[in-house]
Amino acid sequence: MKRITIEIKWALVFTVMTFAWMFAEKQAGLHDIHIDKHPIYTNLIAIPAILIYVFALLNARKKYYGGTMTYGQGIKTGLIITAIVTVLSPLSQYITSTYITPHFFENAISYAVSKKFSTLPDAKAYFNLKSYIIQGLIGAPIMGVVTTLIVAAFTKKTLKALQ
């Protein structure tokens, strides 16, 4: 268990960041009055998400690997974080949908139908807790793996690199 304490810590930081991001989106009106802008601005969560992976891998490099870390070691650390974030994603989505922004789905359905982006049955099938949990269980590992592969390349430091 001690070997993955850094990964657990950063997965929890990631999860708390997603709660803060969702709260900020709600406060900015992106879940109601400005829901038309939600698809654009919600993607900016990638910035803090990537930064968290950078900090996590740098932390692992320092604490686990004594200042040097291979690409493979960085990938291993990132994949563990990704696995934990993925496991936490259904609970995270439930908390977000129930407590942070309980009217998001009905607002999204109403907007999608009013703008004729979707029919009512299709919008209801897409904008609901079950659908978003499934999307999270698919999206979290995909984005986590891609982020890990890229961030591990930039945070690796071998003895050759030190000379």
C-alpha positions in Angstrom: 0.0 0.0 0.0 2.8 2.4 0.8 4.1 2.0 -2.7 1.1 3.7 -4.2 0.5 6.4 -1.7 1.6 9.1 -4.1 -0.8 7.7 -6.8 -3.7 7.6 -4.3 -2.9 11.2 -3.2 -2.9 12.6 -6.7 -6.0 10.6 -7.8 -7.8 12.2 -4.9 -6.4 15.6 -5.8 -7.7 15.0 -9.4 -11.1 14.0 -8.1 -11.4 17.1 -5.8 -10.3 19.3 -8.8 -13.2 17.9 -10.8 -15.6 18.8 -8.1 -14.2 22.3 -7.9 -14.3 22.6 -11.7 -18.0 21.4 -11.8 -18.9 23.9 -9.0 -17.1 26.7 -11.0 -19.0 25.8 -14.2 -22.2 25.8 -12.3 -21.4 29.2 -10.7 -20.5 30.6 -14.1 -23.9 29.6 -15.4 -22.6 26.9 -17.8 -25.1 24.4 -16.4 -28.1 26.7 -16.9 -28.3 30.2 -18.3 -25.1 29.8 -20.4 -25.5 26.1 -21.1 -25.0 26.9 -24.8 -21.3 27.7 -24.0 -20.8 24.6 -21.8 -19.5 22.3 -24.6 -16.7 24.8 -25.3 -15.6 25.8 -21.8 -15.9 22.4 -20.2 -13.0 21.2 -22.3 -10.7 23.6 -20.5 -10.6 21.1 -17.6 -7.8 19.5 -19.6 -5.4 22.2 -18.3 -5.6 21.4 -14.6 -6.0 17.7 -15.4 -2.7 17.7 -17.3 -1.0 19.8 -14.6 -2.1 17.4 -11.9 -0.4 14.5 -13.9 2.7 16.6 -14.3 2.9 17.3 -10.6 2.1 13.7 -9.7 4.8 12.3 -11.9 7.4 14.9 -10.7 6.4 14.0 -7.2 6.9 10.2 -7.9 10.2 10.9 -9.6 11.5 12.7 -6.5 10.0 10.5 -3.8 10.0 7.0 -5.4 12.9 7.2 -7.8 15.4 9.4 -6.2 15.3 12.2 -8.8 15.6 10.0 -11.8 12.7 8.3 -13.6 12.4 6.3 -16.8 9.6 6.7 -19.2 8.3 3.3 -18.1 8.3 4.2 -14.5 6.4 7.4 -15.3 3.9 5.4 -17.3 3.4 3.0 -14.4 2.8 5.8 -12.0 0.4 7.6 -14.4 -1.5 4.4 -15.1 -2.0 3.7 -11.5 -3.4 7.2 -11.0 -5.7 6.7 -14.0 -7.0 3.4 -12.6 -7.8 5.0 -9.3 -9.5 8.0 -11.0 -11.5 5.6 -13.2 -12.7 3.6 -10.1 -13.7 6.8 -8.4 -15.4 8.3 -11.5 -18.9 6.8 -10.9 -19.0 8.1 -7.3 -17.6 11.4 -8.5 -20.3 11.7 -11.2 -23.0 10.8 -8.7 -21.8 13.5 -6.2 -21.6 16.0 -9.0 -25.0 15.2 -10.5 -26.8 14.9 -7.1 -25.2 17.7 -5.0 -23.2 20.1 -7.1 -25.4 20.5 -10.1 -28.7 18.5 -9.7 -30.5 20.3 -12.6 -27.8 19.9 -15.2 -29.4 16.9 -17.0 -32.8 18.5 -17.3 -31.3 21.8 -18.4 -29.1 20.0 -21.0 -32.1 18.0 -22.3 -34.2 21.1 -22.6 -31.5 23.0 -24.4 -30.7 20.2 -26.8 -34.3 19.7 -27.7 -35.1 23.4 -28.0 -32.2 24.0 -30.4 -33.2 20.8 -32.3 -29.8 19.2 -31.7 -31.6 16.1 -30.4 -35.0 14.6 -30.1 -36.5 14.4 -26.6 -36.0 10.6 -26.3 -32.4 10.8 -27.6 -31.6 13.7 -25.3 -33.0 11.8 -22.3 -31.0 8.8 -23.3 -27.8 10.8 -23.4 -28.2 13.3 -20.6 -28.7 11.1 -17.5 -26.6 9.8 -14.6 -26.2 6.3 -16.0 -25.0 7.6 -19.4 -22.5 10.0 -17.8 -21.2 7.2 -15.5 -20.6 5.0 -18.5 -19.0 7.9 -20.4 -16.7 8.5 -17.4 -15.8 4.8 -17.2 -14.7 5.0 -20.8 -13.3 8.5 -21.0 -11.3 8.5 -17.8 -9.0 5.6 -18.8 -8.7 6.8 -22.4 -7.8 10.4 -21.4 -5.6 9.1 -18.5 -3.6 6.8 -20.7 -3.1 9.5 -23.4 -2.1 12.1 -20.7 0.2 9.6 -19.1 2.0 8.7 -22.3 2.7 12.4 -23.0 3.5 13.6 -19.5 5.8 10.7 -18.8 7.9 11.6 -21.8 8.4 15.1 -20.4 8.9 14.2 -16.8 11.4 11.3 -17.3 14.9 12.0 -16.2 17.7 9.4 -16.5 21.2 9.5 -15.4 22.3 10.3 -18.9 20.1 13.4 -18.8 21.7 14.5 -15.6 25.2 14.4 -17.0 
